[in-house]
């Protein structure tokens, strides 16, 4: 359990030294802790913390230092009432950050237990190194929607789900997205994942049991996030929470962004408030994207400046938000064009452009995009293919669904040896059972209906000319 350790004047981390100013504590963590194998010493036993919990070190009304507990503990008998706790990922804040200590009801040691307390600590800018290690490595599912028993091994780069409509491509994207979203929450996973799946999938009567394959009694999900694994199941009787198979005690935050097949830019005005108050024909992925679009712009855009200029060249202008609505400000004359008057393909390009500018899409994001080629002309599809290769170079893991062979071919044309790309082909056998083949090479897929249809179309075209 995360904890706050607060010190008043005259107290100490070490029996030999008292601390009376912010600088005393900063000096201790910067110069002394490193000399003692990253242990800090404290007069009280912190009984409820576990490995990888976050510790916030405060002085009077401010937080000065944040670190992560390694799980290593020392009982220092010869030093009186002192205990040693080893920490890592130590961050000394550039300036003290004031928090409301009344929320924690304590003068010295407080465990972080409530949503109100967690909300207060969001003021503290702190990320842990393990965020970069979070990658969706594999997924094993049993009796989930259309799927019987299937296993997926993913690339750390671009993962492309290929197949006709109705083969379950989007459902896998939504399942992965839901788990990553709840992985970021501070609430109980067993309860939160139920709410998330219900809001993302919108099953009949909003019952998670409706996601179990027809005729089956239980669905099981296992996902490997490289740093740890998550496993859970739910039954026909599941209502408020799932059954835990493998739920880690500590989760590492990893940003996720889902772009639905239907664009949101032209629907943005008033959407967030409407979704919160009323039942409308959009699921939570669209709402989450709207929240991402509503984030203020970054001050420093050096990371994406070059790519962003390329996207604005396609748009022939820049996307801006004005009075709760999105516009294209044209370069040639400065005129504003409301997003609803833009071509839908350009609205998709504009969405990505703005998400890069405001930082909602960044290096540590996992990107899910359902049918990016929808309503795009071939030229824009080529631009989208270039965008995917660029985002993969930024270390962004990408999952897309498509039934457009033109997009797949463009990605293959642009593909370099260092690109990490994997394909998954979805289709039905003669008995209408779902089958999936997967390979890092397009030509090795056992079941590629799109290619079969293209060959069939070519044959029909030749026969017509005869």
C-alpha positions as CSV (number, residue, x, y, z in Angstrom):
1,X,0.0,0.0,0.0
2,X,1.4,3.4,-1.0
3,X,2.3,5.7,2.0
4,X,3.1,9.3,2.9
5,X,5.9,9.9,5.4
6,X,5.7,13.4,6.9
7,X,8.4,15.0,9.0
8,X,8.2,18.1,11.3
9,X,11.1,20.2,12.3
10,X,13.4,18.3,14.7
11,X,12.5,14.8,13.5
12,X,14.9,12.7,11.4
13,X,15.5,9.9,8.9
14,X,18.6,9.0,10.8
15,X,19.2,8.8,14.5
16,X,22.4,10.8,14.1
17,X,20.9,13.7,12.2
18,X,17.9,16.0,12.6
19,X,16.3,17.8,9.7
20,X,14.9,21.3,10.0
21,X,14.5,22.6,6.4
22,X,13.5,21.3,3.0
23,X,17.2,21.4,1.9
24,X,18.2,19.0,4.7
25,X,15.8,16.3,3.4
26,X,16.8,16.9,-0.2
27,X,20.5,16.6,0.7
28,X,19.9,13.4,2.6
29,X,18.2,11.7,-0.4
30,X,20.6,13.1,-3.0
31,X,23.9,12.4,-1.2
32,X,23.4,10.1,1.8
33,X,20.9,7.5,0.7
34,X,23.0,6.5,-2.3
35,X,26.0,5.8,0.0
36,X,23.9,3.3,2.1
37,X,22.7,1.0,-0.7
38,X,19.6,3.2,-1.2
39,X,18.2,2.6,2.3
40,X,16.6,5.3,4.2
41,X,16.1,5.0,8.0
42,X,12.9,5.8,9.9
43,X,11.9,5.5,13.5
44,X,8.6,3.7,12.8
45,X,7.8,0.3,11.3
46,X,5.9,0.9,8.1
47,X,3.9,-2.4,8.2
48,X,1.5,-2.2,5.3
49,X,3.9,-1.4,2.4
50,X,4.9,-4.1,-0.1
51,X,7.4,-4.4,-3.0
52,X,6.9,-1.6,-5.6
53,X,4.6,0.5,-3.5
54,X,5.2,4.3,-3.8
55,X,6.5,6.4,-0.8
56,X,5.9,10.1,-0.7
57,X,8.3,12.0,1.6
58,X,6.9,15.3,3.0
59,X,8.1,18.1,5.3
60,X,5.5,20.3,7.0
61,X,2.9,20.9,4.3
62,X,4.9,19.9,1.2
63,X,6.0,16.7,-0.7
64,X,9.7,16.9,-1.5
65,X,10.7,13.4,-2.6
66,X,9.0,10.3,-4.2
67,X,10.4,6.8,-4.5
68,X,9.5,3.2,-4.9
69,X,10.0,0.6,-2.2
70,X,12.1,-2.4,-3.3
71,X,10.7,-4.8,-0.7
72,X,14.0,-4.9,1.3
73,X,13.8,-4.1,5.0
74,X,16.3,-3.9,7.8
75,X,15.6,-3.9,11.6
76,X,18.5,-1.8,12.9
77,X,18.6,-2.8,16.5
78,X,21.9,-1.1,17.3
79,X,20.4,2.2,16.2
80,X,17.5,2.2,18.7
81,X,14.1,2.5,17.1
82,X,15.2,2.9,13.5
83,X,14.2,0.7,10.6
84,X,15.7,0.6,7.1
85,X,13.8,0.6,3.9
86,X,15.5,0.2,0.5
87,X,14.0,2.4,-2.3
88,X,14.6,2.9,-6.1
89,X,13.4,5.3,-8.8
90,X,14.1,8.2,-6.4
91,X,12.8,11.5,-7.6
92,X,13.6,14.8,-5.8
93,X,11.0,17.3,-7.0
94,X,12.3,20.4,-8.6
95,X,10.2,22.4,-6.2
96,X,8.1,21.4,-3.1
97,X,4.4,20.6,-3.9
98,X,1.8,21.4,-1.3
99,X,-0.9,18.9,-0.6
100,X,-3.9,18.9,1.7
101,X,-2.7,16.8,4.7
102,X,-6.2,16.9,6.3
103,X,-7.3,14.3,3.7
104,X,-4.8,11.8,5.2
105,X,-5.8,12.4,8.9
106,X,-2.2,12.0,10.2
107,X,0.8,14.0,11.3
108,X,3.6,11.5,10.4
109,X,2.7,8.3,8.6
110,X,-0.4,7.8,6.4
111,X,-1.4,4.9,4.1
112,X,-3.1,5.8,0.8
113,X,-6.4,4.1,0.9
114,X,-9.2,6.3,-0.5
115,X,-10.0,7.8,-3.9
116,X,-9.9,11.2,-2.3
117,X,-6.4,10.6,-1.1
118,X,-5.3,9.3,-4.5
119,X,-6.8,12.3,-6.2
120,X,-4.8,14.6,-3.9
121,X,-1.6,12.8,-4.8
122,X,-2.2,13.3,-8.5
123,X,-0.6,16.7,-8.0
124,X,2.7,14.9,-7.7
125,X,4.4,14.4,-11.1
126,X,5.9,10.9,-10.8
127,X,6.3,8.0,-13.2
128,X,8.2,4.8,-12.6
129,X,10.7,3.3,-14.9
130,X,8.6,0.1,-15.4
131,X,6.2,2.0,-17.6
132,X,8.5,1.5,-20.5
133,X,8.6,-2.3,-19.8
134,X,4.8,-2.6,-20.2
135,X,4.1,-4.2,-23.5
136,X,1.2,-6.5,-24.4
137,X,3.2,-9.6,-25.0
138,X,0.4,-12.2,-25.4
139,X,-3.3,-12.9,-24.8
140,X,-5.0,-16.2,-24.1
141,X,-8.8,-16.3,-24.2
142,X,-11.4,-19.0,-23.8
143,X,-15.1,-18.7,-24.6
144,X,-15.1,-14.9,-25.1
145,X,-17.7,-13.6,-27.6
146,X,-16.9,-15.4,-30.9
147,X,-13.8,-17.0,-29.6
148,X,-13.5,-20.6,-28.4
149,X,-9.9,-21.1,-27.3
150,X,-7.3,-18.8,-28.9
151,X,-3.8,-17.6,-28.2
152,X,-2.1,-14.5,-29.6
153,X,1.6,-13.6,-29.4
154,X,2.1,-9.9,-30.2
155,X,4.8,-7.8,-31.7
156,X,6.2,-4.9,-29.6
157,X,5.7,-2.8,-32.7
158,X,2.7,-3.0,-35.1
159,X,0.1,-5.7,-34.8
160,X,-2.4,-5.9,-37.7
161,X,-5.7,-7.8,-37.5
162,X,-6.9,-8.7,-40.9
163,X,-10.3,-10.1,-41.8
164,X,-13.9,-9.6,-42.9
165,X,-16.4,-7.8,-40.8
166,X,-17.9,-9.9,-38.0
167,X,-14.8,-12.0,-37.4
168,X,-14.0,-10.5,-34.0
169,X,-11.1,-8.2,-34.8
170,X,-12.6,-5.2,-33.1
171,X,-13.5,-7.3,-30.0
172,X,-9.9,-8.2,-29.4
173,X,-8.9,-4.6,-29.7
174,X,-11.6,-3.6,-27.2
175,X,-10.6,-6.3,-24.8
176,X,-6.9,-5.4,-24.8
177,X,-7.8,-1.7,-24.4
178,X,-10.2,-2.4,-21.5
179,X,-7.5,-4.3,-19.6
180,X,-4.9,-1.6,-20.1
181,X,-7.3,1.0,-19.0
182,X,-8.1,-0.8,-15.7
183,X,-4.4,-1.6,-15.3
184,X,-4.0,2.2,-14.8
185,X,-6.7,2.5,-12.1
186,X,-6.1,2.6,-8.4
187,X,-9.4,0.7,-7.7
188,X,-10.0,-3.0,-7.3
189,X,-9.3,-4.7,-10.6
190,X,-12.0,-7.4,-10.0
191,X,-14.7,-4.7,-9.8
192,X,-13.4,-2.2,-12.2
193,X,-12.8,-4.6,-15.2
194,X,-16.5,-5.5,-15.0
195,X,-17.6,-1.8,-15.4
196,X,-15.0,-1.2,-18.1
197,X,-16.1,-4.2,-20.2
198,X,-19.7,-3.3,-19.8
199,X,-19.1,0.3,-21.0
200,X,-16.7,-0.6,-23.8
201,X,-18.7,-3.6,-25.3
202,X,-22.2,-2.5,-24.3
203,X,-23.5,-6.0,-24.1
204,X,-27.3,-6.7,-23.9
205,X,-28.7,-5.4,-20.6
206,X,-25.1,-4.3,-19.8
207,X,-24.4,-7.7,-18.3
208,X,-20.8,-9.0,-18.5
209,X,-22.2,-12.5,-18.7
210,X,-23.5,-11.7,-22.2
211,X,-19.8,-11.7,-23.4
212,X,-19.5,-15.4,-22.7
213,X,-19.6,-17.5,-25.9
214,X,-23.0,-18.9,-26.7
215,X,-23.7,-22.2,-24.8
216,X,-20.7,-21.8,-22.5
217,X,-20.7,-21.2,-18.7
218,X,-17.4,-19.4,-18.2
219,X,-15.0,-17.1,-20.0
220,X,-11.3,-16.9,-19.1
221,X,-8.8,-14.1,-20.0
222,X,-5.0,-14.2,-19.5
223,X,-2.8,-11.4,-20.6
224,X,1.0,-11.0,-20.4
225,X,2.2,-7.4,-20.0
226,X,5.9,-8.3,-20.0
227,X,6.4,-7.0,-16.4
228,X,3.6,-9.1,-15.0
229,X,0.5,-11.2,-16.0
230,X,-3.2,-10.6,-15.3
231,X,-5.6,-13.5,-15.3
232,X,-9.4,-13.5,-14.6
233,X,-12.6,-15.3,-15.4
234,X,-16.3,-14.6,-15.2
235,X,-19.3,-16.8,-15.2
236,X,-23.0,-16.6,-16.0
237,X,-23.5,-15.5,-12.4
238,X,-20.9,-12.7,-12.5
239,X,-22.4,-9.4,-11.9
240,X,-20.3,-7.0,-9.8
241,X,-16.8,-8.5,-10.1
242,X,-14.8,-11.2,-11.8
243,X,-13.0,-14.1,-10.3
244,X,-9.3,-13.6,-9.9
245,X,-6.9,-16.1,-11.5
246,X,-3.8,-14.0,-11.4
247,X,-4.2,-10.4,-10.3
248,X,-0.9,-8.6,-9.3
249,X,-0.8,-6.6,-6.1
250,X,0.8,-3.7,-7.9
251,X,0.0,-2.3,-11.3
252,X,2.2,-0.1,-13.5
253,X,0.6,2.7,-15.4
254,X,0.6,2.5,-19.2
255,X,-1.3,5.0,-21.4
256,X,-3.7,3.7,-23.9
257,X,-5.5,5.4,-26.8
258,X,-8.4,3.9,-28.8
259,X,-9.5,5.5,-32.1
260,X,-12.9,4.0,-33.2
261,X,-13.8,3.5,-36.8
262,X,-16.2,6.4,-36.7
263,X,-14.5,9.7,-36.3
264,X,-15.3,12.0,-33.4
265,X,-13.9,15.4,-34.4
266,X,-17.2,16.6,-35.9
267,X,-19.2,15.3,-33.0
268,X,-17.0,16.7,-30.3
269,X,-18.9,19.8,-29.2
270,X,-21.0,18.9,-26.2
271,X,-20.1,15.2,-26.5
272,X,-18.4,14.8,-23.1
273,X,-21.3,16.3,-21.2
274,X,-24.0,14.5,-23.3
275,X,-22.3,11.1,-22.8
276,X,-22.1,11.6,-19.1
277,X,-25.8,12.4,-18.8
278,X,-27.5,10.4,-21.4
279,X,-27.6,7.0,-23.2
280,X,-26.3,7.6,-26.7
281,X,-25.1,5.4,-29.5
282,X,-21.4,5.6,-28.6
283,X,-19.3,3.3,-26.4
284,X,-16.7,4.4,-23.9
285,X,-13.8,4.2,-26.4
286,X,-15.3,7.3,-28.1
287,X,-15.8,9.1,-24.8
288,X,-12.2,8.3,-23.7
289,X,-11.0,9.7,-27.1
290,X,-13.0,12.9,-26.5
291,X,-11.3,13.3,-23.1
292,X,-8.0,12.9,-24.8
293,X,-8.8,15.5,-27.4
294,X,-9.9,17.9,-24.7
295,X,-6.3,17.9,-23.2
296,X,-4.5,21.3,-23.5
297,X,-1.7,21.6,-26.0
298,X,1.9,20.8,-25.1
299,X,4.3,23.7,-24.7
300,X,7.2,21.7,-26.1
301,X,6.4,19.8,-29.3
302,X,9.9,19.1,-30.5
303,X,9.4,15.3,-30.4
304,X,6.6,15.3,-33.0
305,X,7.3,18.6,-34.8
306,X,8.5,17.1,-38.0
307,X,5.7,14.5,-38.3
308,X,3.2,17.1,-37.3
309,X,4.3,19.4,-40.1
310,X,3.8,16.6,-42.5
311,X,0.2,16.0,-41.3
312,X,-0.6,19.7,-41.5
313,X,0.8,19.7,-45.0
314,X,-1.8,17.0,-45.9
315,X,-4.5,19.1,-44.1
316,X,-3.3,22.3,-45.7
317,X,-3.8,23.9,-42.3
318,X,-3.8,23.2,-38.6
319,X,-6.5,21.8,-36.3
320,X,-7.5,24.1,-33.5
321,X,-10.2,23.9,-30.8
322,X,-12.3,27.0,-30.3
323,X,-15.3,27.4,-28.0
324,X,-15.5,23.6,-27.6
325,X,-15.5,22.9,-31.3
326,X,-12.7,21.8,-33.7
327,X,-11.8,23.8,-36.8
328,X,-9.2,23.6,-39.6
329,X,-7.4,26.9,-39.9
330,X,-6.3,27.0,-43.5
331,X,-2.7,28.1,-44.2
332,X,-3.5,29.9,-47.5
333,X,-6.0,32.5,-46.1
334,X,-6.3,31.9,-42.4
335,X,-10.0,31.0,-42.8
336,X,-11.6,28.7,-40.3
337,X,-13.4,25.6,-41.6
338,X,-15.6,23.8,-39.0
339,X,-14.6,20.1,-38.7
340,X,-18.1,18.9,-39.9
341,X,-17.4,20.5,-43.3
342,X,-14.1,18.6,-43.7
343,X,-13.8,15.3,-45.6
344,X,-14.1,12.4,-43.1
345,X,-10.6,11.2,-44.1
346,X,-9.1,14.5,-43.3
347,X,-10.9,14.6,-39.9
348,X,-9.1,11.3,-39.1
349,X,-5.7,12.9,-40.0
350,X,-6.7,16.0,-38.0
351,X,-7.5,13.9,-35.0
352,X,-4.1,12.3,-35.0
353,X,-2.5,15.6,-35.6
354,X,-4.2,17.2,-32.6
355,X,-3.5,14.2,-30.3
356,X,0.2,14.5,-31.1
357,X,0.1,18.2,-30.4
358,X,-1.5,17.9,-27.0
359,X,0.5,14.9,-26.0
360,X,-2.4,12.4,-25.6
361,X,-0.5,10.3,-28.1
362,X,3.1,10.0,-27.0
363,X,6.1,7.7,-26.7
364,X,4.7,5.6,-23.8
365,X,1.2,5.1,-25.4
366,X,-0.3,1.9,-26.7
367,X,-2.4,2.8,-29.7
368,X,-5.5,0.9,-30.8
369,X,-7.1,2.0,-34.1
370,X,-10.2,0.3,-35.5
371,X,-10.3,0.4,-39.3
372,X,-8.0,3.4,-39.9
373,X,-8.6,3.1,-43.7
374,X,-12.4,3.7,-43.4
375,X,-13.5,6.5,-45.7
376,X,-10.0,7.3,-46.8
377,X,-8.9,7.7,-50.4
378,X,-5.8,5.7,-51.5
379,X,-3.5,8.8,-51.2
380,X,-4.5,9.3,-47.5
381,X,-4.2,5.6,-46.9
382,X,-0.5,5.8,-48.0
383,X,-0.1,8.7,-45.5
384,X,-1.6,6.6,-42.7
385,X,0.8,3.8,-43.5
386,X,3.7,6.2,-43.2
387,X,2.2,7.4,-39.9
388,X,2.2,3.9,-38.5
389,X,5.8,3.3,-39.4
390,X,6.7,6.6,-37.8
391,X,4.8,5.9,-34.6
392,X,6.4,2.4,-34.3
393,X,9.8,4.2,-34.5
394,X,8.8,6.2,-31.4
395,X,8.5,2.9,-29.4
396,X,4.7,3.0,-29.6
397,X,3.0,-0.4,-29.6
398,X,0.2,-0.3,-32.2
399,X,-2.9,-2.6,-32.7
400,X,-5.0,-2.0,-35.8
401,X,-7.9,-3.8,-37.6
402,X,-8.4,-3.7,-41.3
403,X,-9.9,-5.4,-44.3
404,X,-8.1,-3.2,-46.7
405,X,-5.4,-4.9,-48.7
406,X,-4.1,-1.5,-50.1
407,X,-3.2,-0.4,-46.5
408,X,-1.5,-3.7,-45.8
409,X,0.5,-3.5,-49.0
410,X,1.6,0.1,-48.3
411,X,2.9,-0.9,-44.8
412,X,4.8,-3.8,-46.5
413,X,6.3,-1.4,-49.0
414,X,7.5,0.9,-46.3
415,X,8.6,-1.8,-44.0
416,X,12.3,-1.9,-43.0
417,X,14.2,-4.7,-41.5
418,X,14.2,-3.1,-38.1
419,X,10.4,-2.7,-38.0
420,X,8.5,-5.0,-35.7
421,X,5.3,-6.0,-37.5
422,X,3.0,-9.0,-37.0
423,X,-0.1,-10.0,-38.9
424,X,-3.2,-11.9,-37.6
425,X,-5.7,-13.2,-40.1
426,X,-9.3,-13.8,-38.9
427,X,-11.7,-16.0,-40.8
428,X,-14.2,-18.9,-40.7
429,X,-13.7,-22.4,-41.8
430,X,-16.3,-24.5,-43.7
431,X,-18.1,-25.3,-40.5
432,X,-18.3,-21.6,-39.6
433,X,-15.7,-22.0,-36.7
434,X,-13.5,-19.0,-36.2
435,X,-9.9,-19.6,-37.1
436,X,-6.9,-17.4,-36.7
437,X,-3.4,-17.5,-38.2
438,X,-0.5,-15.3,-37.2
439,X,2.9,-14.5,-38.6
440,X,5.5,-11.8,-38.9
441,X,5.4,-12.3,-42.6
442,X,2.3,-11.6,-44.6
443,X,2.9,-14.4,-47.1
444,X,3.1,-17.0,-44.3
445,X,-0.5,-16.5,-43.2
446,X,-2.5,-19.7,-43.7
447,X,-5.8,-17.9,-44.1
448,X,-5.9,-14.6,-45.8
449,X,-9.3,-14.0,-47.2
450,X,-8.5,-10.5,-48.5
451,X,-5.7,-11.8,-50.7
452,X,-8.0,-14.6,-51.9
453,X,-10.7,-12.1,-52.8
454,X,-8.2,-9.9,-54.7
455,X,-7.0,-12.9,-56.7
456,X,-10.6,-13.9,-57.4
457,X,-11.4,-10.3,-58.5
458,X,-8.4,-10.3,-60.8
459,X,-9.5,-13.6,-62.4
460,X,-13.1,-12.3,-62.9
461,X,-11.7,-9.1,-64.5
462,X,-9.5,-11.0,-66.9
463,X,-12.4,-13.3,-67.8
464,X,-14.7,-10.3,-68.4
465,X,-12.1,-8.9,-70.9
466,X,-12.1,-12.1,-73.0
